[in-house]
Amino acid sequence: MIALPSGRYIAGSGADEHRHEGLAPEMAMRESPQRPVSVGAFALGKTEVTRAQYRAFARATNRPAGDGCWSWHVERDWVKDPAMNWQNPGFEQDDLHPVVCVTWSDAEAYVAWLAARTGKAYRLPSEAEWEYAARAGAETTRPWGDGLSEMCLQENVSDYGHRLKYRIGAEDRFAFVCADGQAETAPAGSFRPNAFGLLDMLGNVFEWTADCWNETHQGAPGDGRPRLTGDCETRVRKGGSWMSGAETARPAFRDRNTVEGRGNMLGFRVALSLGR
């Protein structure tokens, strides 16, 4: 865990970022309106929860692996494969890789188990806390600036290897023109940390947050608390993943999954309340 100081930042993205990143109107709307948010001190996992960490929970609680996981199949779009789960995500992993194919309910059960076992207030981060942590004090599109040239040094995203394996055309503007050495997930913490010391915030796997889904930031809390009104059968996911291009590998990016949805590019990390 990394202890993060309290602070204030501007959540979401504005017209300049929309134009620079070429955001579709729907995505731009999701990240609007920009708003100031004050976040209290909290701690966040240095990396996403790994397979080894999740296995300890699954064994202790007899947590079922589920009825399948969504994955990208070459030339077949997204497919829910009943044989896939966190132990078999459709590509090779070891215990150091982030766990994937876990639902929001799985993640909630994990943090509840961890809190009960340790007596500490472990939980999922709010969307606002997550974005604050990913920005790490930066006011640019990404923590290191507005450009893309450093992406494959900073994060595990859609690169040459991913494009080749999954037959993504060279003309696809969403893929990065670089090589990060990974076609799918990388061992947690393989890339550079941000200014807070956090790793893999914009790549490797998307991450569940505590917030219910709302189409825009309108009406969202300004104090870092999770938004628990709206469509609570659907929750906010943040960050990018090994499948991400420029549009999604940004702190402002926000998307959603149903609470029982599983994907082999979706995991989570743990937050901890401090002094509350």
C-alpha positions in Angstrom: 0.0 0.0 0.0 1.1 3.6 -0.7 -0.2 6.3 1.6 -1.4 9.3 -0.4 -1.8 12.8 1.0 -5.0 14.7 0.9 -5.3 17.0 -2.0 -7.4 18.8 -4.6 -7.6 18.2 -8.3 -9.8 18.8 -11.4 -11.6 15.6 -12.3 -12.7 14.8 -15.8 -11.5 16.3 -19.1 -12.3 19.5 -21.0 -12.5 20.6 -24.6 -8.8 20.8 -25.2 -8.2 17.2 -24.2 -11.3 16.1 -26.2 -9.8 17.7 -29.3 -6.2 16.5 -28.6 -7.3 12.9 -28.0 -10.0 12.9 -30.7 -12.6 11.7 -28.3 -16.0 10.5 -29.6 -18.9 12.7 -28.3 -20.1 9.9 -26.0 -16.8 9.5 -24.3 -16.3 13.3 -24.0 -19.7 13.5 -22.4 -18.8 10.8 -19.8 -15.8 12.8 -18.7 -17.7 16.1 -18.4 -18.3 18.5 -16.8 -14.9 19.0 -15.2 -15.2 19.7 -11.5 -12.9 20.3 -8.5 -12.6 17.4 -6.1 -11.0 17.4 -2.6 -9.7 14.0 -1.5 -8.8 13.0 2.0 -5.7 11.0 2.8 -6.0 7.3 2.0 -3.8 4.4 0.9 -3.9 2.5 -2.4 -2.4 -0.7 -3.5 0.9 -0.1 -5.2 -0.2 -2.6 -7.8 -3.3 -4.4 -8.8 -4.3 -7.5 -6.7 -2.3 -10.5 -8.0 -3.4 -14.0 -8.8 -1.6 -15.3 -5.7 -3.3 -12.8 -3.4 -6.7 -13.6 -4.9 -6.1 -17.3 -4.7 -5.6 -17.0 -0.9 -9.0 -15.4 -0.7 -10.7 -17.8 -3.0 -9.4 -20.8 -1.1 -10.3 -19.4 2.3 -13.8 -18.5 1.3 -14.5 -21.2 -1.3 -15.3 -18.5 -3.8 -16.5 -19.9 -7.1 -14.6 -19.1 -10.2 -17.8 -18.2 -12.1 -19.6 -19.3 -15.3 -17.2 -17.8 -17.9 -15.3 -14.7 -18.9 -15.5 -12.3 -21.8 -12.5 -12.1 -24.0 -11.5 -10.8 -27.4 -11.4 -13.6 -30.0 -9.6 -12.9 -33.3 -12.2 -12.2 -36.0 -15.1 -12.9 -33.6 -15.3 -9.8 -31.5 -16.1 -10.2 -27.8 -17.1 -13.7 -26.7 -18.0 -15.1 -23.3 -16.1 -18.3 -23.0 -17.5 -20.7 -20.4 -14.1 -22.4 -19.9 -12.4 -19.1 -18.9 -12.0 -17.8 -15.4 -9.4 -16.2 -13.2 -7.4 -19.4 -13.2 -7.6 -19.7 -17.0 -8.0 -16.3 -18.6 -7.2 -17.4 -22.1 -3.5 -16.6 -22.0 -0.5 -17.5 -19.9 -0.1 -16.0 -16.4 1.7 -16.7 -13.2 1.1 -15.7 -9.6 2.8 -12.3 -10.1 0.3 -11.2 -12.8 -2.8 -9.3 -11.9 -5.9 -11.3 -11.4 -8.5 -10.9 -14.1 -12.0 -12.4 -14.9 -13.3 -11.2 -11.5 -16.6 -9.5 -11.0 -17.3 -6.3 -9.0 -19.0 -8.6 -6.5 -15.8 -10.7 -6.3 -13.7 -7.6 -5.7 -16.1 -6.4 -3.0 -16.0 -9.8 -1.3 -12.2 -9.8 -1.4 -11.9 -6.4 0.3 -14.5 -7.4 2.9 -12.5 -10.6 3.6 -9.3 -8.7 3.9 -10.9 -6.1 6.3 -12.3 -8.8 8.5 -9.0 -10.7 8.5 -6.8 -7.7 9.4 -9.2 -5.4 11.3 -8.3 -2.6 8.8 -10.8 -0.6 6.7 -9.9 -2.1 3.3 -12.3 -1.3 0.5 -12.5 -0.5 -3.2 -11.4 3.0 -4.1 -13.9 5.6 -5.2 -13.8 6.8 -8.8 -12.6 10.2 -7.6 -9.8 8.7 -5.4 -8.7 6.5 -8.3 -8.4 9.4 -10.7 -6.6 11.5 -8.1 -4.1 8.7 -7.6 -3.6 8.2 -11.3 -3.0 11.8 -12.0 -0.4 12.0 -9.1 -0.5 15.8 -9.1 -0.2 16.3 -12.8 -2.6 18.5 -14.7 -1.7 17.1 -18.1 -3.5 14.4 -20.1 -1.3 11.7 -18.6 1.0 12.0 -15.5 4.1 12.4 -17.7 2.6 15.0 -20.1 0.3 15.2 -23.2 2.4 13.1 -25.6 2.3 9.4 -26.3 6.0 8.7 -27.0 6.7 7.4 -23.5 3.7 5.1 -23.3 5.4 1.8 -23.7 7.9 2.7 -21.0 5.2 3.7 -18.6 2.4 1.2 -19.1 1.4 -2.1 -20.6 -1.0 -1.2 -23.4 -1.9 -2.1 -27.0 1.5 -2.3 -28.6 3.1 -4.0 -31.6 3.0 -7.4 -29.9 -0.7 -7.1 -29.1 -1.6 -5.8 -32.5 0.3 -8.7 -34.2 -1.3 -11.4 -32.0 -4.8 -10.1 -32.2 -4.6 -9.0 -35.9 -5.2 -5.4 -35.2 -4.4 -3.4 -38.4 -1.5 -1.0 -38.5 -4.0 1.7 -39.4 -5.9 1.3 -36.1 -5.4 4.7 -34.4 -6.2 3.2 -31.0 -3.0 1.1 -30.9 0.4 2.6 -29.8 3.3 2.6 -32.2 5.8 1.1 -29.8 6.7 -2.2 -28.1 6.2 -2.8 -24.3 7.2 -6.5 -24.5 3.8 -7.9 -23.5 0.9 -9.1 -25.6 -1.4 -9.6 -22.6 -0.9 -8.9 -18.9 2.5 -8.3 -17.5 3.7 -9.1 -13.9 2.3 -6.5 -11.6 4.6 -3.6 -11.2 6.7 -4.2 -14.3 6.6 -0.6 -15.6 7.5 2.8 -14.2 5.8 4.3 -11.1 4.0 7.6 -11.2 4.9 10.4 -8.8 2.9 8.8 -6.0 4.9 5.5 -6.5 1.8 3.7 -7.9 2.3 1.2 -10.8 0.1 0.1 -13.7 -2.5 2.8 -13.2 -3.1 3.3 -16.9 -2.4 -0.1 -18.3 -2.2 -3.9 -17.6 -5.8 -4.2 -16.5 -8.9 -2.0 -16.0 -9.9 -1.6 -12.4 -13.2 -1.8 -10.6 -14.2 1.2 -8.4 -16.9 1.5 -5.8 -19.1 3.9 -7.8 -22.4 3.3 -9.4 -22.6 4.2 -13.1 -23.8 7.6 -14.2 -23.4 8.9 -17.7 -21.7 12.1 -16.7 -20.0 13.8 -13.7 -23.0 16.0 -13.2 -24.0 15.7 -9.5 -21.0 13.7 -8.4 -19.6 14.2 -4.9 -16.9 16.8 -4.6 -15.2 15.3 -1.5 -13.9 12.0 -2.9 -16.7 9.8 -1.7 -18.1 7.1 -4.0 -21.2 8.0 -5.9 -23.8 5.4 -4.7 -26.8 6.7 -6.7 -27.5 5.9 -10.4 -27.3 2.5 -12.0 -25.8 0.4 -9.1 -26.1 -2.8 -11.1 -23.4 -1.3 -13.2 -20.1 0.0 -11.7 -17.4 2.4 -12.9 -14.1 0.9 -14.1 -11.0 3.1 -14.5 -7.6 3.0 -16.1 -6.4 1.2 -19.2 -5.4 -2.4 -19.9 -3.2 -4.5 -22.1 -5.8 -3.9 -24.8 -5.9 -0.1 -24.4 -5.1 2.6 -27.0 -4.7 6.3 -26.5 -8.4 7.0 -25.8 -8.6 4.8 -22.7 -5.1 5.0 -21.3 -5.8 8.3 -19.5 -6.8 9.2 -15.9 -10.0 10.9 -17.0 -11.2 7.8 -18.9 -14.3 6.2 -17.4 -16.3 3.2 -18.5 -18.6 0.6 -17.0 -19.4 -3.1 -16.4 -22.3 -4.9 -14.9 -21.5 -6.0 -11.3 -21.4 -9.7 -12.4 -19.5 -9.1 -15.6 -16.1 -10.7 -16.0 -13.4 -9.8 -18.6 -9.9 -11.0 -19.1 -8.7 -7.4 -19.1 -10.5 -6.4 -15.9 -9.2 -6.6 -12.3 -8.9 -4.3 -9.2 -6.7 -2.8 -6.5 -7.4 -2.2 -2.9 -7.8 1.0 -1.0 -7.5 1.7 2.7 -9.1 4.5 4.7 -6.7 6.5 6.9 -7.7 8.4 9.9 -11.5 8.0 9.3 
